[in-house]
Amino acid sequence: MTATLLSDQRGPTLVLTLSDPATRNTLSHEVIAAAIEALNRAESDAEIRAVVLCGDGGHFCAGGNLQGLLERRRSGPPAQVRMLEHLHQLVETLGACPKPVIAAVEGAAAGAGFSLALACDLIVAADDARFILSYGRIGLSPDGGATWQLLQALPRAQVQQMIWLGEPVTAQQLQASGLVSAVVDKGRAIDTALRLAERLAAMAPNALASGKALSREAGGRTLAQQLDAERDHFVENLFHANGAEGLNAFLEKRAPKFG
């Protein structure tokens, strides 16, 4: 079976499913390109308020296809550079998408699959999910931004051990570190992620986009720069139609209807 990306809109939520169960949903150029295209469409589609990324067949994503790695090794470095740049474009697209992106993780999220989960805004994981930087076991090093993402929340020595030893990390461990938002019963990650997406879909999309931008960009700013950014976002959202709706709904003790 060829790896594919399944796309299914459920109300205001776009569900993107990495699908190649035989390989635990390893990534290909085609799947990455389809995911980038789907996220770009979601950004411009007002009917889509949130995105859920999941895997098919009981696993999230095993990362790169090892047979593909061997083939690209025979072809020479340029082929692998193109693959990595394509993967990294997807990671950047996940971060740049102004709409909430939730990873629903069942089973294994390994290698670049772990990186993709970390690139999402929130992670909902099954209680038996395992997250693995498996590169060291096969003589390779991480990709997909996992090292950067992990070092925002974990001590360097802990991340170093994950990189070198490739030992599975549990959903509960990552939740304790603030990297996983919710741990749920096996088989319930997608349903929980969809309920979370529905809650976010009822909120003002411009305010959600501001919150995402502020949190993702804060690490590269000084306090003064972040204060300026917060000021600009706040004023923009206050004078947006949704700002008026939110204030009036609160004062009138009714549920807001954001556009």
Beta strands, then each sheet from edge to edge (+ up, - down):
strand 1: 4-10
strand 2: 13-19
strand 3: 50-55
strand 4: 101-105
strand 5: 108-110
strand 6: 122-126
strand 7: 130-132
strand 8: 169-170
strand 9: 182-184
sheet 1: 1+ 2- 3- 4- 6- 9-
sheet 2: 5+ 7+ 8-
end
